Amino acid sequence: MLLEVIATTVEDAVTAEQCGADRIELITSISEGGLTPSLGLIEQVRQAVAIPVRVMVRPHARSFHYSSEDAKTMLRDIGHIASAGSLSLVIGMLRPDGTVDEELLKRLLSAAQGMEITFHRAFDQTRDQFEALEMLSRYPQVTDILTSGGESTAPQGAERIAELQRRCLGQPLSILAGSGLSPANLSSFLQQTAVTRVHLGSAVRVNGNPLLQIDPQRLGAVRAILDQR
């Protein structure tokens, strides 16, 4: 069972590692769904922890549709992140018709120079998740799809997540379930969906507040549940 935890500071990253996270998603602007963190933060986190770190590449929170100038920004950010070494990426991009922007995906994957990729919750806004899954599965660099099954929370989208998980069996691409998971609902969710990778943010923070620091007790409770699987 892989546990990915959102970090927005060096302290978050260190606490996450100490309390059982297997991987970190490093972002800024957590209340906006996550934007690209500064290069200084990226470098400090990479030096502070030994577990894998995936860095968000998202230039704004207006939508998942990106202009040519947005694309240039993303490409430059990926170049900077690649220069820091031993990192991977979180990206996602859509066309106005709700399909994955495959052309931009290819450009970013090329710039990523072999770094592993999570396709983020832009996936939940695709017009057809099974169509998007099939397309993303053709790119070995894309190892994870972060999704709540097209619903506001993963528990609400559990039926869809279970089907996406079934369709990923036997291939390198994995479903990373996220949004609305907590110690209270995690066990039943895992039983219902059979996912092996989960992503937590607010639920492992003090008082469940996304703007506060990671709570070791909350994170430890999640880790304990996963270790029972």
Phi, psi and omega in degrees: 000121179264129178248113175256134183235137177287133172236141177239354179218168175298318181299318176304312184298316181295315179298318180301314179296315183296332186257014169109005176294143176268337183204153180245137165258116184262123183218172162235172178055056182300327181290344177260011179090001176102125175232173183295125177283168180290156179297323179300316179295317179303312182295319180294318180295318180300325180282335188274336184231157179260341181286160180300146179234126174251128188256129178292132172241096183209110189282339179200167183252015183292320180190184174256016176261126188240135178282175178297325178289321174301317181299319178298320178297315181297319179296320178292320177299317179297321176300318178294317181295318179300324182291337179286334174083148173055043179231166171227180194231158172235118182221168174184138184207139183232155168272163179302337180276003177088007174267160176293135177284087187293327179297313178292322177305312180300319180296318181289322177297321178297317180293333183287349171054045176089354177299142177288153190230137162258129171272118191279195190287009163304332178305327182286351177253008177289154182288333182212105185294327180289323174298315180295320178299314181299318180293314181295330181294346179279355183244103184301334178295333180277104185261340185221146167240117177276122185209152169250020178072023179082002179252176181294326179228157179297318177302322178293328181263019188301320181297315178294318179299320178300320179290319176299319178299317179299322182286344178270350182300134178084004176230161184293337183287133182239150172273129177249104185278134180206159178096116174080006177276144182206169176304332183287329185243358189294315183300312181293324178296315180297321179295321183286326189254335183065020176291154180242005179222129179229154186231124181232146179229271184299325186297339180253020178251162181305125180058018182067018183269119183297340183268357178259172186285165176295136179263112181304325181293316180295315180294320178299324179295321177295316181299320180298319178297316181293326181290344178276350183282000000 
